[in-house]
Amino acid sequence: MNLPFSISFLIFALCFASNEITKCHKNTSVFQNNLTLTQNTLKVHCKSKDDDLGDHFVKFKDPPYNFSFHDNVLLTTEFDCCFSWMRENMAYHQNFAAYIGADFFRCGALYAWNAREDAIYLSKNRKPEKFMYNWIIE
């Protein structure tokens, strides 16, 4: 493959991908506190390789914390999150990949994470939630 063709192809691909993103609804990650027995505050900290979204404290019965984003052009979007909360001198926490980009642009995906005392659950695109992670207890 010659260099001018490679450069032209790359420019075309980037323009096409950029065009597709603008037609695409943002993906959303939602983090709900359902610590119903203890009614403790859930700490949520998410970051990607480009953005650290900081600490967010979600009280029981408060609206969930959420953020929206587009997959990046290189399809390497990934958000890693940490949930943590305290109960009777014990710390509960879990680090997990809350969103990993696919081999294609996702448009309007909804990842709803649900923290309960027994574990962490995920519902993708409003489908029934599934068990994902146990808590690490210290």
C-alpha positions as CSV (number, residue, x, y, z in Angstrom):
1,M,0.0,0.0,0.0
2,N,1.4,3.4,-0.9
3,L,1.7,6.3,1.5
4,P,-0.7,8.8,-0.3
5,F,-3.4,6.1,-0.4
6,S,-2.9,5.3,3.3
7,I,-3.2,8.9,4.3
8,S,-6.3,9.4,2.1
9,F,-7.9,6.3,3.6
10,L,-7.2,7.5,7.1
11,I,-8.7,10.9,6.5
12,F,-11.8,9.4,4.9
13,A,-12.2,7.0,7.8
14,L,-11.8,9.7,10.4
15,C,-14.3,12.0,8.6
16,F,-16.8,9.1,8.3
17,A,-16.4,8.1,11.9
18,S,-16.8,11.8,13.0
19,N,-20.0,12.0,10.8
20,E,-21.4,8.8,12.3
21,I,-20.8,10.0,15.9
22,T,-22.8,13.2,15.3
23,K,-25.8,11.1,14.2
24,C,-25.4,8.8,17.2
25,H,-27.1,9.4,20.6
26,K,-24.7,9.4,23.5
27,N,-24.2,6.3,25.6
28,T,-25.1,6.6,29.3
29,S,-23.9,4.9,32.4
30,V,-26.1,5.2,35.5
31,F,-25.2,4.3,39.0
32,Q,-28.0,3.6,41.5
33,N,-27.7,3.2,45.3
34,N,-30.1,0.4,46.4
35,L,-28.4,-0.2,49.7
36,T,-31.9,-0.6,51.2
37,L,-31.0,-2.4,54.5
38,T,-28.3,0.0,55.6
39,Q,-29.3,3.1,53.6
40,N,-25.7,4.1,53.4
41,T,-24.2,6.5,51.0
42,L,-22.5,5.0,47.9
43,K,-19.3,6.5,46.7
44,V,-18.8,6.2,42.9
45,H,-15.5,7.1,41.2
46,C,-15.1,6.6,37.5
47,K,-12.3,7.4,35.0
48,S,-11.1,6.7,31.5
49,K,-7.7,7.1,30.1
50,D,-8.7,10.7,29.2
51,D,-11.0,11.8,32.0
52,D,-11.2,11.4,35.7
53,L,-14.8,12.1,36.7
54,G,-14.0,12.4,40.4
55,D,-15.9,11.2,43.5
56,H,-19.7,11.3,43.5
57,F,-21.7,10.4,46.6
58,V,-25.1,8.9,46.0
59,K,-27.3,8.8,49.0
60,F,-30.0,6.1,49.3
61,K,-33.2,7.2,47.6
62,D,-31.4,10.1,45.8
63,P,-31.5,10.3,42.0
64,P,-28.8,8.1,40.5
65,Y,-25.5,9.5,39.3
66,N,-25.0,9.3,35.6
67,F,-22.8,10.5,32.7
68,S,-23.1,10.3,28.9
69,F,-20.5,10.0,26.2
70,H,-19.8,9.0,22.7
71,D,-17.4,6.1,21.9
72,N,-14.1,7.6,20.7
73,V,-13.0,7.4,17.1
74,L,-10.5,4.6,17.7
75,L,-13.2,2.5,19.5
76,T,-11.1,2.3,22.7
77,T,-13.6,3.9,25.0
78,E,-13.4,2.4,28.5
79,F,-14.6,3.7,31.9
80,D,-13.4,2.0,35.0
81,C,-15.3,2.7,38.2
82,C,-15.0,2.0,41.9
83,F,-18.0,1.6,44.2
84,S,-17.4,1.8,48.0
85,W,-19.4,2.2,51.2
86,M,-19.0,1.5,54.9
87,R,-21.0,-0.6,57.3
88,E,-20.2,-1.3,61.0
89,N,-16.4,-0.7,60.7
90,M,-16.2,-2.7,57.5
91,A,-15.4,-1.3,54.1
92,Y,-17.1,-2.6,51.0
93,H,-15.7,-1.9,47.6
94,Q,-15.3,-3.1,44.1
95,N,-13.4,-1.9,41.0
96,F,-14.8,-2.8,37.6
97,A,-15.0,-1.9,34.0
98,A,-18.3,0.0,33.8
99,Y,-18.2,0.4,30.0
100,I,-15.9,-1.0,27.3
101,G,-16.2,0.1,23.7
102,A,-17.1,-2.5,21.0
103,D,-15.8,-3.1,17.5
104,F,-18.4,-0.7,16.2
105,F,-19.9,2.6,17.5
106,R,-22.6,2.1,20.1
107,C,-25.4,4.6,19.9
108,G,-27.7,5.3,22.8
109,A,-26.5,2.4,25.0
110,L,-27.7,2.4,28.6
111,Y,-25.7,0.7,31.2
112,A,-27.5,0.8,34.6
113,W,-25.4,-0.3,37.5
114,N,-27.2,-1.1,40.8
115,A,-25.4,-1.4,44.1
116,R,-27.1,-3.6,46.7
117,E,-25.8,-5.0,50.0
118,D,-25.4,-8.5,48.5
119,A,-23.6,-7.5,45.2
120,I,-23.4,-5.2,42.2
121,Y,-25.8,-5.8,39.2
122,L,-26.0,-4.5,35.7
123,S,-28.9,-3.9,33.3
124,K,-27.9,-3.2,29.7
125,N,-30.4,-1.3,27.5
126,R,-33.3,-1.8,29.9
127,K,-33.0,-5.6,29.9
128,P,-33.3,-7.6,33.2
129,E,-30.4,-7.0,35.4
130,K,-27.7,-9.6,36.0
131,F,-25.4,-10.3,38.8
132,M,-21.9,-8.9,38.0
133,Y,-19.7,-8.5,41.1
134,N,-19.5,-9.5,44.7
135,W,-18.2,-6.9,47.2
136,I,-14.6,-7.0,48.5
137,I,-14.9,-6.6,52.3
138,E,-12.1,-5.3,54.5
